[in-house]
């Protein structure tokens, strides 16, 4: 099972969390996996995905594909996580 994109996403999220002195997220923790699912849901909302319409369509599509891939990888390792924007 390949989770390379998910691992990269977690690393990016943890770099941001470090700036705000928050504990890093781990794929080994069920609560952290749900937090990641919630982050992905938030990022997939139309307003966030397109930066309120400021991004070109090609960039939005690239972000969307990456987030869908991350969500699928997360769902593969933990089928219990709940998504709302990703079906």
NORMOJO-V40967 format. One record per residue. N is the residue number from 0. PSI is psi in whole degrees, -180 to 180 (NA if undefined). OMEGA is omega as a letter, one per 30 degrees, with the letter a starting at -180 (999 if undefined). D_CENTER is the distance of its C-alpha to the mean C-alpha in whole Angstrom. Layout:
# NORMOJO-V40967
N_PSI_OMEGA_D_CENTER / N_PSI_OMEGA_D_CENTER
This chain:
# NORMOJO-V40967
0_127_a_18 / 1_121_l_16 / 2_30_a_12 / 3_-45_a_13 / 4_-41_l_10 / 5_-45_l_8 / 6_-40_l_10 / 7_-42_l_10 / 8_-44_l_6 / 9_-42_l_8 / 10_-43_l_11 / 11_-45_l_10 / 12_-41_a_8 / 13_-32_l_12 / 14_-41_l_14 / 15_-43_l_13 / 16_-35_l_14 / 17_-38_l_17 / 18_-33_a_18 / 19_14_l_18 / 20_40_l_20 / 21_152_a_17 / 22_146_l_17 / 23_152_l_14 / 24_147_a_12 / 25_139_l_13 / 26_-12_a_12 / 27_-11_a_16 / 28_126_a_16 / 29_-40_l_15 / 30_-38_l_14 / 31_-38_l_12 / 32_-39_l_10 / 33_-37_l_10 / 34_-42_l_9 / 35_-41_l_6 / 36_-41_l_6 / 37_-40_l_8 / 38_-43_l_5 / 39_-44_l_3 / 40_-46_l_7 / 41_-45_a_8 / 42_-27_a_7 / 43_-7_l_8 / 44_144_a_12 / 45_-39_a_14 / 46_-44_a_15 / 47_-38_a_12 / 48_-41_a_11 / 49_4_a_15 / 50_53_a_16 / 51_38_l_18 / 52_8_a_20 / 53_-21_a_20 / 54_148_l_19 / 55_153_a_20 / 56_-38_a_20 / 57_-37_l_19 / 58_-41_l_16 / 59_-44_l_15 / 60_-40_l_15 / 61_-45_l_14 / 62_-43_a_10 / 63_-48_l_10 / 64_-41_l_11 / 65_-44_a_9 / 66_-37_l_6 / 67_-40_l_8 / 68_-44_l_9 / 69_-44_l_6 / 70_-42_l_6 / 71_-42_l_10 / 72_-41_l_10 / 73_-44_l_9 / 74_-33_l_11 / 75_-38_a_14 / 76_-22_l_14 / 77_92_a_14 / 78_-10_a_15 / 79_-12_a_16 / 80_145_a_12 / 81_130_l_12 / 82_153_l_11 / 83_-40_l_13 / 84_-29_l_11 / 85_122_a_10 / 86_NA_999_14
